[in-house]
Amino acid sequence: MPDGAFTLIYLDPPFNTGRTRERAVETARTLTPATAPDEAAPSPAAITQDERVDAAAGTAPSRASGDEVAASVLSTGEDAAETIVWRGFHGREYERLRGDLRAYDDRFDDYWGFLEPRLAEAWRLLADDGTLYLHLDYREAHYAKVLMDALFGRERFLNELIWAYDYGAKSRRRWPTKHDTILVYVKNPQRYHFDSESVDREPYMAPGLVTAEKVARGKLPTDVWWHTIVPTTGREKTGYPTQKPEGILRRIVQASSREGDHVLDLFAGSGTTGAVAAALGRHAVLVDDNPAAVAVMRERMPHATVVDVAPAPVA
C-alpha cells in the first residue's frame, strides 16, 4: 500500500497476557555489556507469578533472563533483512538482524519486538493529517508510551484516553481493573484532522449546573470515556471474545476522519472498526490472520471484499 494512504489507523493488538504467538526468524546479539549490577533481572512487569513464588522461597527463577532470554527465543542467521542497533535499559546496546517477525513470547521485550515493526509500517501508511490510536491495557501502556515517543517523536503525542467500563475484574486483594488505555499520536502536529463537533456528545453529570440548552445538546467527551463493554445479548454482540463496543470506535472515527476517508485496522478482530467506518461513510481496510475473526467479519459485513494474502516465506 502507498505511503500516507490512511487518515485514521486504529490498532488493538493482542494484550500482553502470557499467550505464546508464532514467530519467524530474528537474530539479536549484545554489543555492549550492561553497567548496572542488577541488569539481568527482568522488569517487575515481566516477572511471572511462579517466579515470585520462587523468589519468596529463595530459589532461582526457572527461566533465563536478560541476554539469555534473547538467546533462547531468537534464532540466528546471516540472511536477515535489516540491521538495527538498539539502546536498552542500563545503557545496553543490541544489534538486531531482523527478518519477518510474526509472533512473540509474551514478555515485554519480545512483545515490543512483535509490535514495533507493525507500528513503523502503520506510521508509513498514515497520512500527513492522520491520527494513530493504539489500544492497550494497564500491563503495557506505560512502556508503550515511552517507546512510541522514541519511535514517532514525543511532540506527536496527542492524548492518553482512558476507557472505563463497568464489568469485568473482581478482586479483594487489589483495586479491580476496570479500564483500558488508548494512546493517540498524530503524524503532523500542525495539520492533523480533529472534528470535535461531529463526535457523539454525552450527558452532563450535574445537569442542574448548566443551562437547559446545554443539557439538551450534551457535553463533549473528555479524555476519560465511560462506556460499557459489549452486552452479552443484543444486536451488537458477535460472540468474538475481544470485541470492542461500537460506541468507542464511533467516537474515534467521528473525531479523526471525514466522510470518504480511508481507515485501517491491522488487528481487526470482530471488525468493529470496519462496521462503524462503513456506517459513517468511510472506507476501511481490515487485517487479521485469525480465521475465526475473518468468519465473524464476513458475517458482519457481507458487502466487504475479502482478500486472502499468503504469508511471506521464512528464509
C-alpha positions in Angstrom: 0.0 0.0 0.0 1.3 3.5 -0.7 2.6 5.9 1.9 0.1 8.1 3.6 -2.9 6.2 2.4 -5.0 6.3 5.6 -6.3 9.3 7.6 -7.1 7.1 10.6 -5.3 4.0 11.9 -6.6 2.1 14.9 -4.5 -0.7 16.5 -5.9 -3.1 19.1 -3.1 -5.7 19.3 -3.3 -8.8 21.5 -2.6 -7.7 25.0 0.5 -9.0 26.9 -1.3 -11.8 28.7 1.0 -14.7 28.7 0.0 -16.4 25.5 2.6 -17.6 23.1 2.4 -16.4 19.4 4.1 -17.9 16.4 7.3 -16.3 15.2 9.6 -16.2 12.2 13.4 -15.8 12.2 15.1 -13.0 14.1 18.7 -12.6 15.4 19.8 -10.4 18.3 23.2 -10.1 19.9 24.6 -7.9 22.6 27.1 -5.2 21.6 27.9 -3.7 24.9 27.8 -5.2 28.4 25.3 -3.8 30.9 26.5 -1.4 33.6 24.0 -1.9 36.3 24.7 -4.7 38.9 21.1 -6.0 38.7 20.8 -5.7 34.9 20.0 -9.3 34.3 16.8 -9.1 36.4 13.6 -9.0 34.5 11.4 -5.9 34.9 8.6 -6.2 37.5 6.0 -6.4 34.7 7.8 -9.4 33.2 8.1 -11.4 36.4 5.6 -14.3 36.5 3.7 -15.5 39.5 5.8 -18.6 39.5 8.9 -16.5 39.8 7.5 -14.6 42.7 6.9 -17.9 44.5 10.5 -19.0 43.6 11.9 -15.7 44.9 9.9 -15.9 48.2 11.2 -19.5 48.7 14.8 -18.4 48.0 15.2 -20.4 44.8 16.2 -19.1 41.4 13.6 -18.4 38.7 13.3 -21.2 36.2 13.5 -19.1 33.1 16.5 -17.3 31.5 16.9 -13.6 32.0 18.5 -10.6 30.2 20.7 -11.7 27.3 19.9 -15.3 27.9 16.2 -14.7 27.1 17.2 -13.1 23.8 19.4 -16.1 23.0 16.8 -18.6 23.9 13.9 -17.1 21.9 15.6 -15.6 18.9 17.1 -17.8 16.1 20.3 -16.9 14.3 21.0 -16.5 10.7 23.0 -14.5 8.2 20.2 -13.6 5.8 18.2 -11.1 7.9 16.8 -8.2 6.0 17.8 -5.3 8.3 20.3 -4.4 10.9 19.3 -2.1 13.7 21.2 -1.0 16.8 19.0 -0.6 19.9 20.0 1.1 23.2 18.1 -0.6 26.0 17.8 -0.2 29.8 21.1 0.3 31.7 22.8 1.5 28.5 23.0 -1.9 27.0 23.2 -1.9 23.2 21.8 -4.6 20.9 22.4 -5.3 17.2 19.2 -6.8 15.9 19.2 -8.5 12.5 15.5 -8.5 11.9 13.6 -10.7 9.5 9.9 -11.2 9.3 8.7 -11.4 12.9 5.2 -13.0 13.2 4.8 -13.7 16.9 6.3 -13.4 20.3 6.9 -14.9 23.7 4.8 -12.8 26.0 7.4 -10.8 27.9 7.6 -7.1 27.1 10.8 -7.1 25.2 9.5 -9.8 22.9 6.1 -8.2 22.8 7.6 -4.9 21.6 9.7 -6.8 19.1 6.4 -8.1 17.7 4.6 -4.7 17.8 7.3 -2.2 16.8 7.6 -3.2 13.1 3.9 -3.1 12.8 3.8 0.4 14.3 6.5 1.5 12.0 4.5 0.2 9.0 1.3 1.8 10.3 3.2 5.1 10.6 4.4 4.9 7.0 0.8 4.3 5.9 -0.6 7.2 8.0 -1.4 10.4 6.1 0.1 13.8 7.0 -3.1 14.9 8.6 -3.7 11.4 10.1 -4.1 10.0 13.6 -3.0 6.7 15.1 -4.7 5.1 18.1 -3.0 2.3 20.0 -5.4 0.4 22.3 -3.6 -1.4 25.2 -4.3 -2.4 28.8 -2.6 -1.5 32.1 0.2 -4.1 31.6 1.9 -2.3 28.6 0.5 1.2 28.2 3.3 2.9 30.2 6.1 1.1 28.5 4.5 1.7 25.1 4.2 5.4 25.7 7.9 5.8 26.3 8.8 3.6 23.3 6.3 5.3 20.9 7.7 8.7 21.9 11.1 7.4 20.8 9.7 5.9 17.6 7.5 8.7 16.5 8.7 11.7 18.4 7.3 13.0 21.7 5.9 16.1 20.1 3.5 13.9 18.1 1.8 12.5 21.2 -1.8 14.0 21.3 -3.7 12.2 24.1 -4.0 9.4 26.5 -7.6 8.2 26.5 -9.0 6.1 29.3 -11.9 3.8 28.5 -13.6 3.0 31.8 -16.1 0.2 31.9 -18.5 -1.3 34.5 -17.9 -5.0 34.1 -15.0 -7.5 34.5 -12.4 -7.9 37.1 -13.2 -8.6 40.7 -10.6 -8.8 43.4 -10.3 -8.4 47.2 -6.5 -8.2 47.1 -6.2 -5.1 44.9 -8.2 -2.4 43.2 -10.2 -4.2 40.4 -9.0 -3.4 36.9 -11.8 -1.6 35.0 -10.2 0.4 32.2 -8.1 0.2 29.0 -5.7 2.9 27.7 -5.7 4.3 24.2 -2.6 6.2 23.2 -3.1 8.8 20.4 -0.4 10.1 18.1 -0.6 12.4 15.1 1.6 12.4 12.0 1.9 16.2 11.8 1.0 18.2 15.0 0.2 21.3 12.8 -2.1 19.5 10.3 -3.9 16.6 11.9 -7.7 16.4 11.5 -9.8 16.5 14.6 -13.6 17.3 14.4 -15.0 17.6 17.9 -18.3 18.9 16.6 -19.0 15.5 14.9 -18.5 13.5 18.0 -21.5 12.0 19.8 -22.0 14.0 22.9 -22.7 12.7 26.4 -24.9 13.8 29.3 -23.7 16.3 31.9 -23.0 14.6 35.2 -24.6 17.7 37.0 -27.2 19.0 34.6 -28.6 21.3 37.2 -25.4 23.4 37.0 -25.7 24.2 33.3 -28.4 25.8 31.1 -31.3 23.8 29.6 -29.8 24.4 26.1 -26.5 22.8 27.2 -28.3 19.9 28.8 -30.2 19.3 25.6 -27.1 19.3 23.5 -24.9 17.4 25.9 -21.2 17.9 26.5 -18.1 16.9 24.6 -16.3 13.9 25.9 -13.1 14.4 27.9 -10.1 12.0 27.8 -12.0 9.6 30.2 -14.7 7.7 28.3 -17.3 5.9 30.4 -18.7 3.2 28.2 -20.0 -0.3 29.0 -18.4 -3.4 27.3 -20.4 -5.2 24.5 -23.6 -6.6 26.1 -23.8 -10.4 26.3 -27.1 -10.1 24.3 -28.3 -7.7 21.7 -27.7 -6.6 18.1 -24.1 -5.7 18.6 -22.8 -8.9 20.1 -20.9 -11.2 17.7 -19.5 -13.7 20.1 -15.9 -12.8 19.4 -14.1 -12.8 22.7 -12.2 -9.5 22.4 -14.9 -7.5 20.6 -14.8 -3.7 21.3 -18.1 -1.7 21.6 -19.2 0.3 18.6 -19.6 3.4 20.7 -15.8 3.6 21.4 -14.9 3.2 17.7 -17.6 5.5 16.6 -16.2 8.3 18.7 -12.7 7.7 17.3 -13.9 7.5 13.7 -16.0 10.6 14.0 -13.3 12.7 15.5 -10.3 11.7 13.4 -11.7 11.1 9.9 -14.0 12.6 7.4 -16.7 11.1 5.2 -14.9 9.3 2.3 -11.6 9.0 4.2 -9.7 5.7 4.5 -9.4 3.9 7.8 -7.0 1.0 8.7 -7.2 -1.6 11.4 -4.3 -4.1 11.5 -5.7 -6.3 14.3 -9.3 -6.2 13.1 -10.8 -9.0 15.3 -14.5 -8.9 15.1 -14.5 -6.0 12.6 -16.0 -3.3 14.8 -13.7 -0.6 13.1 -15.0 -1.6 9.7 -18.6 -1.8 10.7 -18.5 1.6 12.3 -16.5 3.2 9.4 -18.9 1.8 6.8 -21.9 3.2 8.7 -20.3 6.6 8.8 -19.4 6.7 5.1 -15.7 5.9 5.4 -13.7 3.2 3.6 -11.9 0.6 5.7 -9.2 -1.9 5.3 -9.2 -4.6 8.0 -6.4 -7.1 8.6 -6.4 -10.2 10.7 -4.7 -13.6 10.5 -7.3 -15.4 12.7 -9.7 -17.5 10.6 -12.4 -17.1 13.4 -12.1 -13.3 13.1 -12.4 -13.4 9.4 -15.5 -15.6 9.6 -17.1 -13.1 12.0 -16.2 -10.2 9.8 -17.7 -11.9 6.7 -21.0 -12.3 8.5 -20.9 -8.9 10.0 -20.0 -7.1 6.7 -21.4 -9.2 3.9 -20.7 -6.3 1.4 -17.0 -6.4 2.1 -14.4 -7.8 -0.3 -12.2 -10.5 1.3 -8.6 -10.9 0.1 -6.5 -13.9 1.3 -2.9 -13.0 1.5 -0.4 -15.8 1.8 2.3 -15.3 4.5 5.8 -14.5 3.2 8.1 -17.5 3.2 10.6 -17.7 6.0 14.2 -17.5 4.9 
